[in-house]
Amino acid sequence: MTESIVWVKPGGAELAEVRLSRGELTAAGTAIGGDPLPYRLEYELTTDDRLVTTRLMVEAHGTDPATGPWRRGLELLNRPEGEWHIVARAEGHVPLPPPGGDASALKGALDCDLGLSPLTNTMPVLRPPADGARLLDGGGPAEFLVAWVSVPDLAVSPSRQTYTFVRRDGERSVVRFDSDGFTADIVFDRTGLVVDYPFIGRRVVPETAGAAGAPLGAP
């Protein structure tokens, strides 16, 4: 089943169509933001049956009042043998770092992390470990190397991230995220999708859902 999710975030919002089935995740989303300049972003994400990223496609675009329209494109591919490939392009002139990066620096990474998107935190907490419980169910802590994609410039760099299970609140799990001095306690629903990620995004639940029985992860 495909689920539509909206997260509101500081200065923007994101809509994602997400499908979790037999250990695989596929998603397509659209986000808007205003910092460091107004932009619109579209992405597509696929994983294998271990929730390991296989492909991320991202497009970002906008119009700079001084220099006119601009557009960025990025394709991240993670081959089964663990070799990453990066294809990036840029059109227009805008004061942003160049897109892309050094694919060799991503060796050993399992996941992508799309900047400012709550979606890509789902894969680490749901992936079954070699032994013990999933992070969502009380396992861990676990450290991951990920391919971090900065938004809206689409620069790619390696990032070390640690996830630590904190507690279970009914149908929700709280998992602490740490990376490069940034820490946040992320709330997930029982399917592993983000309900609340402080400073990044909070899930919107339609008012009609509250009357008829709130969906998974409803605040």
mmCIF file of the C-alpha atoms, coordinates in Angstrom:
data_MODEL
# 
_entry.id   MODEL 
# 
loop_
_atom_site.group_PDB 
_atom_site.id 
_atom_site.type_symbol 
_atom_site.label_atom_id 
_atom_site.label_alt_id 
_atom_site.label_comp_id 
_atom_site.label_asym_id 
_atom_site.label_entity_id 
_atom_site.label_seq_id 
_atom_site.pdbx_PDB_ins_code 
_atom_site.Cartn_x 
_atom_site.Cartn_y 
_atom_site.Cartn_z 
_atom_site.occupancy 
_atom_site.B_iso_or_equiv 
_atom_site.pdbx_formal_charge 
_atom_site.auth_seq_id 
_atom_site.auth_comp_id 
_atom_site.auth_asym_id 
_atom_site.auth_atom_id 
_atom_site.pdbx_PDB_model_num 
ATOM 1   C CA . MET A 1 1   ? 0.000   0.000  0.000   1.00 0.00 ? 1   MET A CA 1 
ATOM 2   C CA . THR A 1 2   ? 1.209   3.507  -0.855  1.00 0.00 ? 2   THR A CA 1 
ATOM 3   C CA . GLU A 1 3   ? 0.807   6.216  1.775   1.00 0.00 ? 3   GLU A CA 1 
ATOM 4   C CA . SER A 1 4   ? 0.778   9.973  1.213   1.00 0.00 ? 4   SER A CA 1 
ATOM 5   C CA . ILE A 1 5   ? 2.548   11.974 3.919   1.00 0.00 ? 5   ILE A CA 1 
ATOM 6   C CA . VAL A 1 6   ? 2.951   15.705 4.442   1.00 0.00 ? 6   VAL A CA 1 
ATOM 7   C CA . TRP A 1 7   ? 5.589   17.147 6.752   1.00 0.00 ? 7   TRP A CA 1 
ATOM 8   C CA . VAL A 1 8   ? 5.689   20.827 7.639   1.00 0.00 ? 8   VAL A CA 1 
ATOM 9   C CA . LYS A 1 9   ? 9.120   22.207 8.373   1.00 0.00 ? 9   LYS A CA 1 
ATOM 10  C CA . PRO A 1 10  ? 10.708  25.555 9.211   1.00 0.00 ? 10  PRO A CA 1 
ATOM 11  C CA . GLY A 1 11  ? 10.292  27.656 6.071   1.00 0.00 ? 11  GLY A CA 1 
ATOM 12  C CA . GLY A 1 12  ? 8.790   24.908 3.926   1.00 0.00 ? 12  GLY A CA 1 
ATOM 13  C CA . ALA A 1 13  ? 6.894   21.644 3.496   1.00 0.00 ? 13  ALA A CA 1 
ATOM 14  C CA . GLU A 1 14  ? 7.261   18.208 1.925   1.00 0.00 ? 14  GLU A CA 1 
ATOM 15  C CA . LEU A 1 15  ? 4.820   15.765 0.334   1.00 0.00 ? 15  LEU A CA 1 
ATOM 16  C CA . ALA A 1 16  ? 5.938   12.149 -0.106  1.00 0.00 ? 16  ALA A CA 1 
ATOM 17  C CA . GLU A 1 17  ? 4.241   9.122  -1.656  1.00 0.00 ? 17  GLU A CA 1 
ATOM 18  C CA . VAL A 1 18  ? 5.796   6.174  0.203   1.00 0.00 ? 18  VAL A CA 1 
ATOM 19  C CA . ARG A 1 19  ? 5.503   2.427  -0.316  1.00 0.00 ? 19  ARG A CA 1 
ATOM 20  C CA . LEU A 1 20  ? 6.979   -0.123 2.111   1.00 0.00 ? 20  LEU A CA 1 
ATOM 21  C CA . SER A 1 21  ? 6.620   -3.709 0.933   1.00 0.00 ? 21  SER A CA 1 
ATOM 22  C CA . ARG A 1 22  ? 8.602   -6.901 1.640   1.00 0.00 ? 22  ARG A CA 1 
ATOM 23  C CA . GLY A 1 23  ? 11.540  -4.989 3.048   1.00 0.00 ? 23  GLY A CA 1 
ATOM 24  C CA . GLU A 1 24  ? 11.738  -2.556 0.132   1.00 0.00 ? 24  GLU A CA 1 
ATOM 25  C CA . LEU A 1 25  ? 11.006  1.171  0.152   1.00 0.00 ? 25  LEU A CA 1 
ATOM 26  C CA . THR A 1 26  ? 10.055  3.247  -2.860  1.00 0.00 ? 26  THR A CA 1 
ATOM 27  C CA . ALA A 1 27  ? 9.130   6.907  -2.616  1.00 0.00 ? 27  ALA A CA 1 
ATOM 28  C CA . ALA A 1 28  ? 8.577   10.028 -4.662  1.00 0.00 ? 28  ALA A CA 1 
ATOM 29  C CA . GLY A 1 29  ? 8.357   13.452 -3.098  1.00 0.00 ? 29  GLY A CA 1 
ATOM 30  C CA . THR A 1 30  ? 8.209   17.194 -3.560  1.00 0.00 ? 30  THR A CA 1 
ATOM 31  C CA . ALA A 1 31  ? 9.547   19.810 -1.161  1.00 0.00 ? 31  ALA A CA 1 
ATOM 32  C CA . ILE A 1 32  ? 9.657   23.598 -1.092  1.00 0.00 ? 32  ILE A CA 1 
ATOM 33  C CA . GLY A 1 33  ? 11.938  25.803 0.948   1.00 0.00 ? 33  GLY A CA 1 
ATOM 34  C CA . GLY A 1 34  ? 13.199  29.344 1.261   1.00 0.00 ? 34  GLY A CA 1 
ATOM 35  C CA . ASP A 1 35  ? 16.705  29.080 2.700   1.00 0.00 ? 35  ASP A CA 1 
ATOM 36  C CA . PRO A 1 36  ? 19.300  30.017 1.507   1.00 0.00 ? 36  PRO A CA 1 
ATOM 37  C CA . LEU A 1 37  ? 17.031  30.967 -1.425  1.00 0.00 ? 37  LEU A CA 1 
ATOM 38  C CA . PRO A 1 38  ? 13.552  29.907 -2.589  1.00 0.00 ? 38  PRO A CA 1 
ATOM 39  C CA . TYR A 1 39  ? 13.518  26.487 -4.276  1.00 0.00 ? 39  TYR A CA 1 
ATOM 40  C CA . ARG A 1 40  ? 11.356  23.575 -5.330  1.00 0.00 ? 40  ARG A CA 1 
ATOM 41  C CA . LEU A 1 41  ? 12.726  20.042 -5.100  1.00 0.00 ? 41  LEU A CA 1 
ATOM 42  C CA . GLU A 1 42  ? 11.530  16.702 -6.492  1.00 0.00 ? 42  GLU A CA 1 
ATOM 43  C CA . TYR A 1 43  ? 13.012  13.300 -5.658  1.00 0.00 ? 43  TYR A CA 1 
ATOM 44  C CA . GLU A 1 44  ? 12.614  9.574  -6.284  1.00 0.00 ? 44  GLU A CA 1 
ATOM 45  C CA . LEU A 1 45  ? 14.108  6.939  -3.984  1.00 0.00 ? 45  LEU A CA 1 
ATOM 46  C CA . THR A 1 46  ? 14.364  3.158  -4.261  1.00 0.00 ? 46  THR A CA 1 
ATOM 47  C CA . THR A 1 47  ? 15.961  0.552  -1.993  1.00 0.00 ? 47  THR A CA 1 
ATOM 48  C CA . ASP A 1 48  ? 16.610  -3.179 -2.195  1.00 0.00 ? 48  ASP A CA 1 
ATOM 49  C CA . ASP A 1 49  ? 14.891  -5.751 0.023   1.00 0.00 ? 49  ASP A CA 1 
ATOM 50  C CA . ARG A 1 50  ? 17.257  -4.899 2.914   1.00 0.00 ? 50  ARG A CA 1 
ATOM 51  C CA . LEU A 1 51  ? 16.287  -1.221 2.777   1.00 0.00 ? 51  LEU A CA 1 
ATOM 52  C CA . VAL A 1 52  ? 19.712  -0.369 1.346   1.00 0.00 ? 52  VAL A CA 1 
ATOM 53  C CA . THR A 1 53  ? 19.592  2.597  -1.040  1.00 0.00 ? 53  THR A CA 1 
ATOM 54  C CA . THR A 1 54  ? 19.918  1.598  -4.687  1.00 0.00 ? 54  THR A CA 1 
ATOM 55  C CA . ARG A 1 55  ? 18.996  4.872  -6.401  1.00 0.00 ? 55  ARG A CA 1 
ATOM 56  C CA . LEU A 1 56  ? 18.193  8.466  -5.497  1.00 0.00 ? 56  LEU A CA 1 
ATOM 57  C CA . MET A 1 57  ? 17.184  11.023 -8.123  1.00 0.00 ? 57  MET A CA 1 
ATOM 58  C CA . VAL A 1 58  ? 16.856  14.680 -7.094  1.00 0.00 ? 58  VAL A CA 1 
ATOM 59  C CA . GLU A 1 59  ? 15.991  17.861 -9.031  1.00 0.00 ? 59  GLU A CA 1 
ATOM 60  C CA . ALA A 1 60  ? 16.100  21.329 -7.473  1.00 0.00 ? 60  ALA A CA 1 
ATOM 61  C CA . HIS A 1 61  ? 15.206  24.573 -9.210  1.00 0.00 ? 61  HIS A CA 1 
ATOM 62  C CA . GLY A 1 62  ? 14.193  28.169 -8.672  1.00 0.00 ? 62  GLY A CA 1 
ATOM 63  C CA . THR A 1 63  ? 14.735  31.709 -9.890  1.00 0.00 ? 63  THR A CA 1 
ATOM 64  C CA . ASP A 1 64  ? 17.335  34.058 -8.476  1.00 0.00 ? 64  ASP A CA 1 
ATOM 65  C CA . PRO A 1 65  ? 16.239  37.715 -8.735  1.00 0.00 ? 65  PRO A CA 1 
ATOM 66  C CA . ALA A 1 66  ? 19.749  38.744 -9.755  1.00 0.00 ? 66  ALA A CA 1 
ATOM 67  C CA . THR A 1 67  ? 20.763  35.960 -12.144 1.00 0.00 ? 67  THR A CA 1 
ATOM 68  C CA . GLY A 1 68  ? 17.508  34.336 -13.301 1.00 0.00 ? 68  GLY A CA 1 
ATOM 69  C CA . PRO A 1 69  ? 16.398  30.680 -13.431 1.00 0.00 ? 69  PRO A CA 1 
ATOM 70  C CA . TRP A 1 70  ? 18.613  27.898 -12.116 1.00 0.00 ? 70  TRP A CA 1 
ATOM 71  C CA . ARG A 1 71  ? 18.356  24.119 -11.927 1.00 0.00 ? 71  ARG A CA 1 
ATOM 72  C CA . ARG A 1 72  ? 20.336  21.318 -10.261 1.00 0.00 ? 72  ARG A CA 1 
ATOM 73  C CA . GLY A 1 73  ? 20.147  17.586 -10.932 1.00 0.00 ? 73  GLY A CA 1 
ATOM 74  C CA . LEU A 1 74  ? 21.629  14.630 -9.052  1.00 0.00 ? 74  LEU A CA 1 
ATOM 75  C CA . GLU A 1 75  ? 21.583  10.861 -9.519  1.00 0.00 ? 75  GLU A CA 1 
ATOM 76  C CA . LEU A 1 76  ? 23.055  8.604  -6.835  1.00 0.00 ? 76  LEU A CA 1 
ATOM 77  C CA . LEU A 1 77  ? 23.460  4.929  -7.665  1.00 0.00 ? 77  LEU A CA 1 
ATOM 78  C CA . ASN A 1 78  ? 24.578  2.282  -5.178  1.00 0.00 ? 78  ASN A CA 1 
ATOM 79  C CA . ARG A 1 79  ? 25.637  -0.916 -6.945  1.00 0.00 ? 79  ARG A CA 1 
ATOM 80  C CA . PRO A 1 80  ? 25.083  -4.322 -5.266  1.00 0.00 ? 80  PRO A CA 1 
ATOM 81  C CA . GLU A 1 81  ? 28.827  -4.619 -4.645  1.00 0.00 ? 81  GLU A CA 1 
ATOM 82  C CA . GLY A 1 82  ? 28.716  -1.372 -2.628  1.00 0.00 ? 82  GLY A CA 1 
ATOM 83  C CA . GLU A 1 83  ? 30.198  0.933  -5.247  1.00 0.00 ? 83  GLU A CA 1 
ATOM 84  C CA . TRP A 1 84  ? 28.534  4.347  -5.468  1.00 0.00 ? 84  TRP A CA 1 
ATOM 85  C CA . HIS A 1 85  ? 28.198  6.438  -8.625  1.00 0.00 ? 85  HIS A CA 1 
ATOM 86  C CA . ILE A 1 86  ? 27.329  10.137 -8.777  1.00 0.00 ? 86  ILE A CA 1 
ATOM 87  C CA . VAL A 1 87  ? 26.003  12.038 -11.780 1.00 0.00 ? 87  VAL A CA 1 
ATOM 88  C CA . ALA A 1 88  ? 25.371  15.766 -11.256 1.00 0.00 ? 88  ALA A CA 1 
ATOM 89  C CA . ARG A 1 89  ? 24.538  18.742 -13.415 1.00 0.00 ? 89  ARG A CA 1 
ATOM 90  C CA . ALA A 1 90  ? 23.925  22.446 -12.911 1.00 0.00 ? 90  ALA A CA 1 
ATOM 91  C CA . GLU A 1 91  ? 22.250  25.097 -15.062 1.00 0.00 ? 91  GLU A CA 1 
ATOM 92  C CA . GLY A 1 92  ? 22.200  28.833 -14.409 1.00 0.00 ? 92  GLY A CA 1 
ATOM 93  C CA . HIS A 1 93  ? 24.261  30.925 -12.046 1.00 0.00 ? 93  HIS A CA 1 
ATOM 94  C CA . VAL A 1 94  ? 23.373  30.916 -8.375  1.00 0.00 ? 94  VAL A CA 1 
ATOM 95  C CA . PRO A 1 95  ? 25.473  31.386 -5.189  1.00 0.00 ? 95  PRO A CA 1 
ATOM 96  C CA . LEU A 1 96  ? 25.471  27.724 -4.155  1.00 0.00 ? 96  LEU A CA 1 
ATOM 97  C CA . PRO A 1 97  ? 28.200  25.069 -3.859  1.00 0.00 ? 97  PRO A CA 1 
ATOM 98  C CA . PRO A 1 98  ? 28.459  22.802 -6.919  1.00 0.00 ? 98  PRO A CA 1 
ATOM 99  C CA . PRO A 1 99  ? 26.324  19.635 -6.951  1.00 0.00 ? 99  PRO A CA 1 
ATOM 100 C CA . GLY A 1 100 ? 27.798  16.139 -6.674  1.00 0.00 ? 100 GLY A CA 1 
ATOM 101 C CA . GLY A 1 101 ? 30.909  14.960 -4.897  1.00 0.00 ? 101 GLY A CA 1 
ATOM 102 C CA . ASP A 1 102 ? 33.498  12.210 -4.562  1.00 0.00 ? 102 ASP A CA 1 
ATOM 103 C CA . ALA A 1 103 ? 31.800  8.821  -4.937  1.00 0.00 ? 103 ALA A CA 1 
ATOM 104 C CA . SER A 1 104 ? 34.852  6.962  -3.584  1.00 0.00 ? 104 SER A CA 1 
ATOM 105 C CA . ALA A 1 105 ? 34.329  8.655  -0.190  1.00 0.00 ? 105 ALA A CA 1 
ATOM 106 C CA . LEU A 1 106 ? 30.978  6.847  0.120   1.00 0.00 ? 106 LEU A CA 1 
ATOM 107 C CA . LYS A 1 107 ? 32.454  3.339  0.093   1.00 0.00 ? 107 LYS A CA 1 
ATOM 108 C CA . GLY A 1 108 ? 30.709  1.230  2.722   1.00 0.00 ? 108 GLY A CA 1 
ATOM 109 C CA . ALA A 1 109 ? 27.627  3.478  2.984   1.00 0.00 ? 109 ALA A CA 1 
ATOM 110 C CA . LEU A 1 110 ? 24.247  1.754  2.929   1.00 0.00 ? 110 LEU A CA 1 
ATOM 111 C CA . ASP A 1 111 ? 21.935  4.745  2.946   1.00 0.00 ? 111 ASP A CA 1 
ATOM 112 C CA . CYS A 1 112 ? 21.416  8.140  1.428   1.00 0.00 ? 112 CYS A CA 1 
ATOM 113 C CA . ASP A 1 113 ? 20.315  11.032 3.634   1.00 0.00 ? 113 ASP A CA 1 
ATOM 114 C CA . LEU A 1 114 ? 18.446  13.743 1.752   1.00 0.00 ? 114 LEU A CA 1 
ATOM 115 C CA . GLY A 1 115 ? 18.945  16.999 3.638   1.00 0.00 ? 115 GLY A CA 1 
ATOM 116 C CA . LEU A 1 116 ? 15.878  18.390 5.445   1.00 0.00 ? 116 LEU A CA 1 
ATOM 117 C CA . SER A 1 117 ? 13.779  15.331 4.531   1.00 0.00 ? 117 SER A CA 1 
ATOM 118 C CA . PRO A 1 118 ? 12.347  13.134 7.338   1.00 0.00 ? 118 PRO A CA 1 
ATOM 119 C CA . LEU A 1 119 ? 11.874  10.295 4.863   1.00 0.00 ? 119 LEU A CA 1 
ATOM 120 C CA . THR A 1 120 ? 15.429  8.972  4.694   1.00 0.00 ? 120 THR A CA 1 
ATOM 121 C CA . ASN A 1 121 ? 15.604  8.317  8.443   1.00 0.00 ? 121 ASN A CA 1 
ATOM 122 C CA . THR A 1 122 ? 13.218  5.397  7.932   1.00 0.00 ? 122 THR A CA 1 
ATOM 123 C CA . MET A 1 123 ? 15.721  2.986  6.378   1.00 0.00 ? 123 MET A CA 1 
ATOM 124 C CA . PRO A 1 124 ? 18.213  2.776  9.291   1.00 0.00 ? 124 PRO A CA 1 
ATOM 125 C CA . VAL A 1 125 ? 15.560  2.205  11.979  1.00 0.00 ? 125 VAL A CA 1 
ATOM 126 C CA . LEU A 1 126 ? 13.740  -0.523 10.018  1.00 0.00 ? 126 LEU A CA 1 
ATOM 127 C CA . ARG A 1 127 ? 16.692  -2.470 8.615   1.00 0.00 ? 127 ARG A CA 1 
ATOM 128 C CA . PRO A 1 128 ? 17.048  -5.855 10.347  1.00 0.00 ? 128 PRO A CA 1 
ATOM 129 C CA . PRO A 1 129 ? 20.465  -6.092 12.066  1.00 0.00 ? 129 PRO A CA 1 
ATOM 130 C CA . ALA A 1 130 ? 22.757  -9.099 11.827  1.00 0.00 ? 130 ALA A CA 1 
ATOM 131 C CA . ASP A 1 131 ? 21.656  -9.978 15.351  1.00 0.00 ? 131 ASP A CA 1 
ATOM 132 C CA . GLY A 1 132 ? 19.325  -8.457 17.910  1.00 0.00 ? 132 GLY A CA 1 
ATOM 133 C CA . ALA A 1 133 ? 16.311  -6.182 17.406  1.00 0.00 ? 133 ALA A CA 1 
ATOM 134 C CA . ARG A 1 134 ? 15.725  -3.406 14.924  1.00 0.00 ? 134 ARG A CA 1 
ATOM 135 C CA . LEU A 1 135 ? 16.417  0.108  16.169  1.00 0.00 ? 135 LEU A CA 1 
ATOM 136 C CA . LEU A 1 136 ? 12.690  0.806  16.025  1.00 0.00 ? 136 LEU A CA 1 
ATOM 137 C CA . ASP A 1 137 ? 12.081  -2.109 18.402  1.00 0.00 ? 137 ASP A CA 1 
ATOM 138 C CA . GLY A 1 138 ? 14.771  -1.347 20.963  1.00 0.00 ? 138 GLY A CA 1 
ATOM 139 C CA . GLY A 1 139 ? 17.971  -2.499 19.273  1.00 0.00 ? 139 GLY A CA 1 
ATOM 140 C CA . GLY A 1 140 ? 21.185  -0.604 18.849  1.00 0.00 ? 140 GLY A CA 1 
ATOM 141 C CA . PRO A 1 141 ? 22.771  1.823  19.235  1.00 0.00 ? 141 PRO A CA 1 
ATOM 142 C CA . ALA A 1 142 ? 24.093  1.667  15.684  1.00 0.00 ? 142 ALA A CA 1 
ATOM 143 C CA . GLU A 1 143 ? 26.454  3.840  13.667  1.00 0.00 ? 143 GLU A CA 1 
ATOM 144 C CA . PHE A 1 144 ? 26.065  4.313  9.925   1.00 0.00 ? 144 PHE A CA 1 
ATOM 145 C CA . LEU A 1 145 ? 28.028  5.898  7.133   1.00 0.00 ? 145 LEU A CA 1 
ATOM 146 C CA . VAL A 1 146 ? 25.596  7.614  4.760   1.00 0.00 ? 146 VAL A CA 1 
ATOM 147 C CA . ALA A 1 147 ? 25.684  9.609  1.544   1.00 0.00 ? 147 ALA A CA 1 
ATOM 148 C CA . TRP A 1 148 ? 24.452  13.000 2.740   1.00 0.00 ? 148 TRP A CA 1 
ATOM 149 C CA . VAL A 1 149 ? 22.863  15.266 0.116   1.00 0.00 ? 149 VAL A CA 1 
ATOM 150 C CA . SER A 1 150 ? 22.814  18.953 0.976   1.00 0.00 ? 150 SER A CA 1 
ATOM 151 C CA . VAL A 1 151 ? 19.720  20.898 -0.125  1.00 0.00 ? 151 VAL A CA 1 
ATOM 152 C CA . PRO A 1 152 ? 19.167  22.799 -2.369  1.00 0.00 ? 152 PRO A CA 1 
ATOM 153 C CA . ASP A 1 153 ? 22.716  22.714 -3.799  1.00 0.00 ? 153 ASP A CA 1 
ATOM 154 C CA . LEU A 1 154 ? 22.745  18.864 -4.029  1.00 0.00 ? 154 LEU A CA 1 
ATOM 155 C CA . ALA A 1 155 ? 26.360  18.525 -2.900  1.00 0.00 ? 155 ALA A CA 1 
ATOM 156 C CA . VAL A 1 156 ? 27.141  14.981 -1.707  1.00 0.00 ? 156 VAL A CA 1 
ATOM 157 C CA . SER A 1 157 ? 29.452  14.079 1.181   1.00 0.00 ? 157 SER A CA 1 
ATOM 158 C CA . PRO A 1 158 ? 29.977  11.171 3.601   1.00 0.00 ? 158 PRO A CA 1 
ATOM 159 C CA . SER A 1 159 ? 28.392  11.527 7.034   1.00 0.00 ? 159 SER A CA 1 
ATOM 160 C CA . ARG A 1 160 ? 28.749  9.414  10.178  1.00 0.00 ? 160 ARG A CA 1 
ATOM 161 C CA . GLN A 1 161 ? 25.443  9.079  12.016  1.00 0.00 ? 161 GLN A CA 1 
ATOM 162 C CA . THR A 1 162 ? 24.448  7.283  15.206  1.00 0.00 ? 162 THR A CA 1 
ATOM 163 C CA . TYR A 1 163 ? 20.937  6.088  16.073  1.00 0.00 ? 163 TYR A CA 1 
ATOM 164 C CA . THR A 1 164 ? 20.046  5.124  19.662  1.00 0.00 ? 164 THR A CA 1 
ATOM 165 C CA . PHE A 1 165 ? 16.705  3.734  20.826  1.00 0.00 ? 165 PHE A CA 1 
ATOM 166 C CA . VAL A 1 166 ? 15.306  5.895  23.644  1.00 0.00 ? 166 VAL A CA 1 
ATOM 167 C CA . ARG A 1 167 ? 11.829  4.619  24.535  1.00 0.00 ? 167 ARG A CA 1 
ATOM 168 C CA . ARG A 1 168 ? 8.499   3.297  23.313  1.00 0.00 ? 168 ARG A CA 1 
ATOM 169 C CA . ASP A 1 169 ? 5.386   5.473  23.726  1.00 0.00 ? 169 ASP A CA 1 
ATOM 170 C CA . GLY A 1 170 ? 2.433   3.288  22.814  1.00 0.00 ? 170 GLY A CA 1 
ATOM 171 C CA . GLU A 1 171 ? 2.467   2.894  19.024  1.00 0.00 ? 171 GLU A CA 1 
ATOM 172 C CA . ARG A 1 172 ? 5.428   5.242  18.684  1.00 0.00 ? 172 ARG A CA 1 
ATOM 173 C CA . SER A 1 173 ? 9.162   4.808  19.132  1.00 0.00 ? 173 SER A CA 1 
ATOM 174 C CA . VAL A 1 174 ? 11.640  7.552  20.013  1.00 0.00 ? 174 VAL A CA 1 
ATOM 175 C CA . VAL A 1 175 ? 15.120  7.196  18.527  1.00 0.00 ? 175 VAL A CA 1 
ATOM 176 C CA . ARG A 1 176 ? 17.980  9.623  19.170  1.00 0.00 ? 176 ARG A CA 1 
ATOM 177 C CA . PHE A 1 177 ? 19.914  10.836 16.132  1.00 0.00 ? 177 PHE A CA 1 
ATOM 178 C CA . ASP A 1 178 ? 23.491  12.147 16.459  1.00 0.00 ? 178 ASP A CA 1 
ATOM 179 C CA . SER A 1 179 ? 25.723  13.489 13.702  1.00 0.00 ? 179 SER A CA 1 
ATOM 180 C CA . ASP A 1 180 ? 28.472  16.125 13.653  1.00 0.00 ? 180 ASP A CA 1 
ATOM 181 C CA . GLY A 1 181 ? 27.325  17.725 16.901  1.00 0.00 ? 181 GLY A CA 1 
ATOM 182 C CA . PHE A 1 182 ? 23.619  17.763 15.957  1.00 0.00 ? 182 PHE A CA 1 
ATOM 183 C CA . THR A 1 183 ? 21.289  15.717 18.176  1.00 0.00 ? 183 THR A CA 1 
ATOM 184 C CA . ALA A 1 184 ? 17.536  15.186 17.937  1.00 0.00 ? 184 ALA A CA 1 
ATOM 185 C CA . ASP A 1 185 ? 15.017  12.717 19.381  1.00 0.00 ? 185 ASP A CA 1 
ATOM 186 C CA . ILE A 1 186 ? 12.963  11.537 16.395  1.00 0.00 ? 186 ILE A CA 1 
ATOM 187 C CA . VAL A 1 187 ? 9.457   10.107 16.873  1.00 0.00 ? 187 VAL A CA 1 
ATOM 188 C CA . PHE A 1 188 ? 8.493   7.261  14.506  1.00 0.00 ? 188 PHE A CA 1 
ATOM 189 C CA . ASP A 1 189 ? 5.157   5.519  14.008  1.00 0.00 ? 189 ASP A CA 1 
ATOM 190 C CA . ARG A 1 190 ? 5.011   1.720  14.154  1.00 0.00 ? 190 ARG A CA 1 
ATOM 191 C CA . THR A 1 191 ? 5.653   1.437  10.405  1.00 0.00 ? 191 THR A CA 1 
ATOM 192 C CA . GLY A 1 192 ? 8.934   3.365  10.750  1.00 0.00 ? 192 GLY A CA 1 
ATOM 193 C CA . LEU A 1 193 ? 7.808   6.659  9.230   1.00 0.00 ? 193 LEU A CA 1 
ATOM 194 C CA . VAL A 1 194 ? 8.639   9.933  10.976  1.00 0.00 ? 194 VAL A CA 1 
ATOM 195 C CA . VAL A 1 195 ? 5.949   11.618 13.043  1.00 0.00 ? 195 VAL A CA 1 
ATOM 196 C CA . ASP A 1 196 ? 8.108   14.395 14.479  1.00 0.00 ? 196 ASP A CA 1 
ATOM 197 C CA . TYR A 1 197 ? 11.724  15.297 13.761  1.00 0.00 ? 197 TYR A CA 1 
ATOM 198 C CA . PRO A 1 198 ? 12.589  18.441 15.744  1.00 0.00 ? 198 PRO A CA 1 
ATOM 199 C CA . PHE A 1 199 ? 13.936  21.271 13.559  1.00 0.00 ? 199 PHE A CA 1 
ATOM 200 C CA . ILE A 1 200 ? 13.333  19.185 10.391  1.00 0.00 ? 200 ILE A CA 1 
ATOM 201 C CA . GLY A 1 201 ? 9.651   18.304 10.018  1.00 0.00 ? 201 GLY A CA 1 
ATOM 202 C CA . ARG A 1 202 ? 6.409   17.379 11.752  1.00 0.00 ? 202 ARG A CA 1 
ATOM 203 C CA . ARG A 1 203 ? 3.803   15.158 10.141  1.00 0.00 ? 203 ARG A CA 1 
ATOM 204 C CA . VAL A 1 204 ? 0.437   16.703 9.255   1.00 0.00 ? 204 VAL A CA 1 
ATOM 205 C CA . VAL A 1 205 ? -2.667  14.627 10.026  1.00 0.00 ? 205 VAL A CA 1 
ATOM 206 C CA . PRO A 1 206 ? -5.959  15.537 8.307   1.00 0.00 ? 206 PRO A CA 1 
ATOM 207 C CA . GLU A 1 207 ? -8.698  16.605 10.712  1.00 0.00 ? 207 GLU A CA 1 
ATOM 208 C CA . THR A 1 208 ? -11.034 13.968 9.259   1.00 0.00 ? 208 THR A CA 1 
ATOM 209 C CA . ALA A 1 209 ? -8.558  11.244 10.242  1.00 0.00 ? 209 ALA A CA 1 
ATOM 210 C CA . GLY A 1 210 ? -8.859  12.220 13.899  1.00 0.00 ? 210 GLY A CA 1 
ATOM 211 C CA . ALA A 1 211 ? -12.609 11.726 13.838  1.00 0.00 ? 211 ALA A CA 1 
ATOM 212 C CA . ALA A 1 212 ? -12.537 8.381  12.069  1.00 0.00 ? 212 ALA A CA 1 
ATOM 213 C CA . GLY A 1 213 ? -9.475  6.939  13.759  1.00 0.00 ? 213 GLY A CA 1 
ATOM 214 C CA . ALA A 1 214 ? -6.100  8.558  13.270  1.00 0.00 ? 214 ALA A CA 1 
ATOM 215 C CA . PRO A 1 215 ? -3.620  6.914  10.931  1.00 0.00 ? 215 PRO A CA 1 
ATOM 216 C CA . LEU A 1 216 ? -0.405  5.358  12.136  1.00 0.00 ? 216 LEU A CA 1 
ATOM 217 C CA . GLY A 1 217 ? 1.809   7.862  13.876  1.00 0.00 ? 217 GLY A CA 1 
ATOM 218 C CA . ALA A 1 218 ? -0.869  10.538 14.234  1.00 0.00 ? 218 ALA A CA 1 
ATOM 219 C CA . PRO A 1 219 ? -0.017  13.228 16.791  1.00 0.00 ? 219 PRO A CA 1 
# 
